[in-house]
């Protein structure tokens, strides 16, 4: 797990970056002017100069993040600069790779390439918006509430530096943008959708590796002889396992009574095994609560400064016999890793990679345009539904054990079968020849 690969220091941003960009832009603009004067190339380049300049002045300062001060790990958080995330790098690689195989196929069948670039750009933007919107709706209680001002809610919803993207939201957003583009550009809808499908699948495969680096989308505890992975202290899986008492040797169950939860006690102890829970005197029937203030500091101390770990503590409280005991657990005594969990991110990546290969090969065997895209809508949700059964980062919905992703998977499978059937019955017979675009 490596959420942040490195930081671009705050001192390198702002005016130093702006001056460097303007100098490079001036050199490029001068070359354009020397070759053709006030040419179309120069006119087309200047708007990009303005947009990048605005981004340097207004966007980059807003996305700089705070973090642990390496010179004073126990002190206040400081501005570390612009974080280069492993998840973001994987997303960029996913986009480039997906576009690469789509363009490769386009050149094989002499399909026009220029509209595909525009289409891909629209799908990426709409996909990110859709992925974030799906997450905000799914976790709406974290963004909107009676105690959260509307302006703050909107800021939290727009801030993606801490993560929060859902694959299905990306799929829906990208598909909507694609079909709007089809209507506008007069490209053949289903044939173009078939072209894009393998690229979307390979993008999912690489994107899931970003989930692994980010430590999200983890699986349930793996207590059988299957492949497993452990995440470091401070990760989402580690925080969950500590919060429910698992890392303390406790087996608990979530409380359904809201009153104790309002006091911070969300789990009731069922059994007590070997571990810190037993050492401090927790017994079955007690209610436990754990306060974790700064996961980033925990991860840094347990990973890089173990000599300072005992100077940081976590507040642990348990309620028993009508009274509440509170102690501080030194960070150095807590496990350095989460429990062994199913590597669902790797399973998801392999699933998407195999799907990409299948979609790529099925292109040669489809009878009607649209079948490749429909096949993606059928097969991906089946794999996603199965993987969700061993994930442990989402609760069941609508009074069932099915997560929201499993419910969406079932709906997507139905839509996929409907599209496949329609294309077989009424669609255009598959043809690898280049389409005839309307004259402009």
C-alpha positions, 0 to 999 in steps of 0.5 A, spaced: 500 500 500 502 506 497 497 512 497 502 517 496 508 516 492 511 523 493 510 530 494 511 536 490 514 541 495 509 547 496 516 551 494 516 549 487 509 551 486 506 558 485 510 563 482 516 558 480 512 554 476 508 560 473 515 563 471 517 556 468 511 555 464 510 562 462 517 562 459 516 555 456 510 558 453 513 564 450 519 560 447 513 555 443 509 561 441 515 565 438 517 559 434 509 558 432 510 566 430 516 565 426 514 559 422 507 563 420 506 569 424 499 570 427 497 563 424 492 558 427 497 554 430 498 560 435 491 562 436 490 555 438 496 554 443 494 561 446 487 558 450 491 552 453 496 557 455 491 561 459 488 555 462 494 552 464 496 559 467 489 559 471 490 552 473 497 554 476 494 560 480 488 558 482 487 550 482 494 547 484 493 551 491 487 548 492 489 541 492 495 542 496 494 537 502 497 537 509 501 531 512 506 529 517 512 533 518 518 529 517 522 534 522 517 533 527 512 527 526 509 528 533 507 536 532 502 539 528 500 537 521 504 542 515 503 543 508 506 538 504 505 540 497 502 537 491 501 530 493 502 525 487 497 519 488 498 512 486 491 511 485 491 517 480 498 515 477 494 508 475 488 512 473 492 516 468 495 509 466 489 506 465 486 512 461 492 511 456 492 504 456 485 504 454 486 509 449 491 505 446 488 499 445 482 502 442 486 506 437 490 500 435 483 497 433 481 503 430 487 503 425 486 495 424 479 496 421 480 503 418 475 507 423 476 514 423 481 516 429 480 523 430 472 523 433 475 517 438 480 522 441 474 527 443 469 521 445 475 519 450 476 525 453 468 526 454 468 519 457 473 520 462 471 527 464 464 524 465 466 518 468 470 521 473 464 526 475 459 520 475 464 516 479 464 521 484 457 523 484 455 515 485 460 515 491 457 522 494 449 519 493 452 512 496 455 516 502 450 522 503 450 522 510 458 524 510 456 530 506 450 532 507 446 533 514 443 538 518 449 540 522 453 541 515 453 548 512 451 547 504 457 550 502 461 546 506 457 540 503 459 542 496 466 543 498 466 536 501 463 533 495 468 536 490 474 534 494 477 528 491 484 528 494 482 523 500 478 518 495 471 516 493 470 514 486 465 508 484 466 504 478 459 503 477 458 511 477 464 511 472 461 506 467 454 510 467 457 517 467 462 515 461 456 511 457 451 517 458 457 522 455 458 517 449 451 516 447 450 524 447 457 524 443 454 519 438 448 523 437 452 529 436 457 526 431 453 521 427 458 516 429 455 509 429 452 508 436 453 500 437 459 499 433 463 505 436 461 502 443 463 495 441 470 499 440 470 502 446 468 496 451 475 493 451 479 499 453 474 500 458 475 493 461 483 494 461 482 501 464 478 497 470 484 492 471 489 498 471 484 502 476 483 496 481 491 496 482 490 503 484 485 501 489 490 496 492 495 502 492 490 506 496 488 501 501 481 501 499 476 496 497 479 491 501 476 484 502 473 481 508 478 477 513 481 471 510 481 465 515 482 460 510 488 457 506 487 462 501 491 468 498 491 474 503 494 480 504 495 485 510 495 493 510 499 497 514 497 501 520 493 507 519 490 504 513 482 503 512 482 496 513 487 497 519 482 502 522 476 498 521 479 492 525 481 496 530 475 499 531 471 493 531 476 490 536 479 485 532 486 487 533 485 487 540 483 480 540 475 481 541 470 478 537 464 483 537 457 485 533 455 492 531 449 495 536 442 496 533 440 501 539 442 508 537 443 511 544 449 507 545 452 509 538 451 516 540 455 516 546 461 512 541 459 505 543 458 502 537 460 494 538 458 489 543 463 484 545 461 477 544 468 473 546 475 475 549 481 472 546 488 473 547 490 480 546 490 487 549 482 487 550 483 481 555 489 485 558 486 491 560 480 487 563 474 487 557 469 482 558 463 479 554 457 483 554 461 490 554 461 495 549 467 498 546 469 505 543 475 507 540 477 514 538 482 514 532 484 522 530 489 521 525 490 515 521 496 519 517 500 520 523 499 513 525 501 510 518 507 514 518 509 513 525 508 505 525 512 505 518 517 510 519 518 512 526 517 506 530 522 509 535 516 515 537 510 510 536 509 509 544 509 517 544 502 517 540 496 513 543 489 511 541 483 512 546 480 506 548 473 506 552 469 500 554 462 500 558 461 495 563 457 494 570 454 501 569 461 505 568 465 507 563 473 506 563 477 510 558 485 508 557 490 510 552 493 505 548 500 506 546 501 506 538 507 501 539 503 496 542 498 495 537 499 491 531 503 494 525 498 491 520 491 489 519 488 482 519 489 478 513 484 479 508 482 477 501 486 481 496 479 483 492 483 489 489 487 483 485 481 479 484 478 485 481 484 487 476 484 480 474 477 479 472 477 485 468 483 483 465 480 477 463 474 480 461 478 485 456 481 479 453 474 476 452 471 482 449 477 483 444 477 476 441 469 476 441 469 482 436 471 477 431 465 473 432 459 478 434 453 477 429 451 484 430 454 491 432 453 492 440 454 485 442 461 486 445 458 492 449 452 488 451 457 482 453 461 487 458 455 489 461 453 482 463 460 479 464 463 485 469 457 485 474 457 477 474 464 478 477 463 484 481 457 481 484 461 475 486 467 479 489 462 483 493 461 477 497 468 477 500 469 484 500 468 488 507 467 495 506 460 496 505 454 494 508 448 491 506 442 495 503 434 495 503 434 490 509 438 485 505 446 482 505 446 485 498 451 491 498 449 497 493 454 494 488 450 488 488 444 491 487 446 495 481 450 489 478 443 485 478 440 491 474 446 492 469 446 484 468 438 485 466 440 491 461 446 488 458 441 482 456 436 487 453 441 490 449 444 484 447 437 481 445 435 487 441 442 488 437 441 480 435 434 482 433 434 489 430 441 491 430 446 492 424 449 486 422 457 486 424 461 489 419 469 491 420 469 496 414 470 503 416 463 507 417 461 513 412 461 519 416 456 525 414 459 530 410 461 537 414 
